[in-house]
Amino acid sequence: MAWLYNGKILKVGRGWLDDQGRKHPYNWSSSWSAEEKTKWGVSWQDDEDTSYDNRFYWASGVERSLEDVAMVDEDGNAIIDTGTGKQQVQKGLKSQWIEQTKATANEKLKVHDWQITRKYEKFVDIDSDVVTYRDAVRSACDTIETAINNCGNLDQFKALFEVPVDENNLPTGNAPIYNWPVEI
């Protein structure tokens, strides 16, 4: 909740300048009547609705894009990244979650990387359960990425986060987006 003037948040207990350069006193919030606040263009705004899931929405009713979006200004011109000289791209949910999935797979594989190194440095076999687990991690990563890429709309994407349940509403497995093998 905040007091606003032309979309700018006014701090209670601090003076402020209006668009005409008039300075308003620090005690405006307590000394001004409701009519005076309205006269000077000051209004109260309640907090935004936070009942939305910010994994899928920017704000209440404002969906995040599944696909990457090339950034343009209000005139439709490409917004160029000064560091790279390329058009800026806002990553969509698919790209973000594919990156997250790859990072998760990497973390799960990293635990056993020492056995891979040992095999090539000392010619010692990798434990068979580690080989099986690492193959399962790579397979799960591919399956999750495919499921993400196959989503054609936000409802399909949101379904990837739903935990399957039985007739008693008890979990029967992992949500597809988190369906990784049991760690060893």
C-alpha positions as CSV (number, residue, x, y, z in Angstrom):
1,M,0.0,0.0,0.0
2,A,1.4,3.4,-0.9
3,W,0.6,7.0,-1.7
4,L,1.2,7.8,-5.3
5,Y,1.7,11.0,-7.4
6,N,1.6,10.4,-11.2
7,G,2.7,6.8,-10.6
8,K,5.5,7.7,-8.3
9,I,5.5,6.5,-4.7
10,L,5.6,9.2,-2.1
11,K,7.4,8.6,1.1
12,V,5.4,9.5,4.2
13,G,7.3,12.0,6.3
14,R,9.3,13.4,3.3
15,G,8.6,16.4,1.2
16,W,8.3,16.0,-2.6
17,L,8.2,18.0,-5.8
18,D,5.2,17.9,-8.1
19,D,5.5,18.2,-11.9
20,Q,5.3,22.0,-11.8
21,G,8.3,22.2,-9.4
22,R,6.2,23.0,-6.3
23,K,7.7,21.6,-3.2
24,H,5.3,20.0,-0.8
25,P,5.9,19.7,3.0
26,Y,7.2,16.6,4.8
27,N,3.9,16.4,6.8
28,W,1.6,16.3,3.8
29,S,0.3,12.9,4.7
30,S,-0.9,13.8,8.1
31,S,-1.8,17.5,7.7
32,W,-3.6,17.3,4.4
33,S,-7.3,16.4,4.2
34,A,-8.5,13.8,1.6
35,E,-9.7,16.8,-0.5
36,E,-6.2,18.4,-0.5
37,K,-4.6,15.1,-1.4
38,T,-7.0,14.8,-4.3
39,K,-6.4,18.4,-5.3
40,W,-2.7,17.8,-5.5
41,G,-3.0,14.5,-7.4
42,V,-2.1,12.3,-4.5
43,S,-3.9,9.0,-4.3
44,W,-3.8,5.8,-2.3
45,Q,-3.1,2.5,-4.0
46,D,-3.6,-0.8,-2.3
47,D,-0.9,-3.5,-2.8
48,E,-1.2,-5.6,-6.0
49,D,-3.0,-8.9,-5.9
50,T,-0.3,-11.4,-4.8
51,S,-2.6,-14.4,-5.2
52,Y,-1.0,-15.3,-8.6
53,D,1.9,-17.7,-9.0
54,N,4.9,-15.7,-10.0
55,R,6.5,-18.7,-11.6
56,F,3.9,-18.3,-14.4
57,Y,2.6,-14.7,-14.2
58,W,4.3,-11.3,-14.1
59,A,1.2,-9.9,-12.2
60,S,-2.4,-11.0,-11.7
61,G,-3.7,-12.0,-15.1
62,V,-0.4,-11.2,-16.9
63,E,1.1,-14.4,-18.2
64,R,4.8,-14.9,-18.6
65,S,5.8,-15.8,-22.2
66,L,6.6,-19.4,-22.9
67,E,8.9,-18.4,-25.8
68,D,11.8,-16.0,-25.9
69,V,10.9,-12.4,-26.8
70,A,13.1,-10.1,-28.8
71,M,13.0,-6.7,-27.0
72,V,11.8,-3.6,-28.8
73,D,11.2,0.0,-27.7
74,E,7.8,1.8,-27.9
75,D,8.5,2.6,-31.5
76,G,9.1,-1.1,-32.4
77,N,12.9,-0.6,-32.8
78,A,15.2,-3.3,-31.5
79,I,16.7,-2.7,-28.1
80,I,20.5,-3.3,-28.5
81,D,22.7,-4.6,-25.7
82,T,25.6,-2.2,-25.5
83,G,27.9,-4.9,-24.3
84,T,27.3,-7.4,-27.2
85,G,25.8,-5.2,-29.9
86,K,23.0,-7.7,-30.3
87,Q,19.3,-7.3,-29.8
88,Q,18.3,-8.0,-26.2
89,V,16.1,-11.0,-25.6
90,Q,13.9,-11.7,-22.7
91,K,14.0,-15.4,-22.1
92,G,10.7,-17.2,-22.0
93,L,9.7,-19.9,-19.5
94,K,10.8,-22.7,-21.8
95,S,14.4,-21.3,-22.0
96,Q,14.5,-20.6,-18.3
97,W,13.4,-24.0,-17.3
98,I,15.6,-25.8,-19.8
99,E,18.6,-24.0,-18.4
100,Q,17.4,-24.9,-14.9
101,T,17.0,-28.5,-15.9
102,K,20.5,-28.7,-17.4
103,A,21.9,-27.1,-14.3
104,T,20.1,-29.6,-12.0
105,A,21.4,-32.5,-14.2
106,N,24.9,-31.1,-14.0
107,E,24.7,-30.9,-10.2
108,K,23.5,-34.5,-10.0
109,L,26.3,-35.8,-12.3
110,K,29.0,-33.7,-10.6
111,V,28.8,-35.8,-7.4
112,H,30.2,-38.8,-9.2
113,D,32.6,-37.0,-11.6
114,W,35.6,-38.2,-9.5
115,Q,34.9,-41.8,-10.6
116,I,35.1,-40.7,-14.3
117,T,38.4,-38.9,-13.6
118,R,39.7,-41.9,-11.7
119,K,38.8,-44.3,-14.6
120,Y,40.9,-42.2,-17.0
121,E,43.8,-41.5,-14.7
122,K,44.1,-44.8,-12.9
123,F,42.2,-47.2,-15.2
124,V,39.8,-48.2,-12.4
125,D,36.3,-49.2,-13.4
126,I,33.4,-47.0,-12.6
127,D,30.9,-48.5,-10.2
128,S,28.0,-50.0,-12.2
129,D,25.4,-48.3,-10.0
130,V,27.0,-45.0,-10.8
131,V,26.9,-45.7,-14.5
132,T,23.3,-46.6,-14.3
133,Y,22.4,-43.6,-12.2
134,R,24.3,-41.2,-14.5
135,D,22.5,-42.6,-17.6
136,A,19.2,-42.2,-15.7
137,V,20.0,-38.6,-15.0
138,R,20.8,-37.8,-18.6
139,S,17.6,-39.6,-19.7
140,A,15.5,-37.7,-17.2
141,C,17.0,-34.5,-18.4
142,D,16.1,-35.3,-22.0
143,T,12.6,-36.3,-20.9
144,I,12.0,-33.1,-19.0
145,E,13.4,-30.9,-21.8
146,T,11.2,-32.7,-24.3
147,A,8.1,-32.1,-22.0
148,I,9.0,-28.4,-21.7
149,N,9.5,-28.0,-25.4
150,N,6.2,-29.8,-26.2
151,C,4.1,-27.3,-24.2
152,G,2.0,-25.2,-26.5
153,N,0.4,-23.0,-23.9
154,L,0.7,-21.9,-20.3
155,D,-1.8,-24.5,-19.0
156,Q,0.3,-27.3,-20.5
157,F,3.4,-25.8,-19.0
158,K,1.8,-25.4,-15.5
159,A,0.8,-29.1,-15.7
160,L,4.5,-30.0,-15.6
161,F,4.6,-28.8,-12.0
162,E,1.6,-30.9,-10.8
163,V,2.4,-33.8,-8.6
164,P,0.4,-36.9,-9.6
165,V,-2.0,-38.2,-6.9
166,D,-4.1,-41.3,-6.4
167,E,-7.8,-41.6,-5.6
168,N,-7.0,-40.6,-2.0
169,N,-5.2,-37.5,-3.1
170,L,-1.8,-38.9,-2.0
171,P,1.3,-38.3,-4.1
172,T,2.2,-41.2,-6.4
173,G,5.4,-39.7,-7.9
174,N,7.1,-36.5,-8.7
175,A,5.9,-33.6,-10.8
176,P,7.2,-34.1,-14.3
177,I,9.5,-31.1,-14.1
178,Y,11.1,-32.6,-11.1
179,N,11.1,-36.3,-12.1
180,W,14.7,-37.2,-11.4
181,P,16.1,-40.6,-10.4
182,V,16.7,-41.3,-6.8
183,E,20.2,-40.2,-5.9
184,I,22.8,-42.7,-5.0
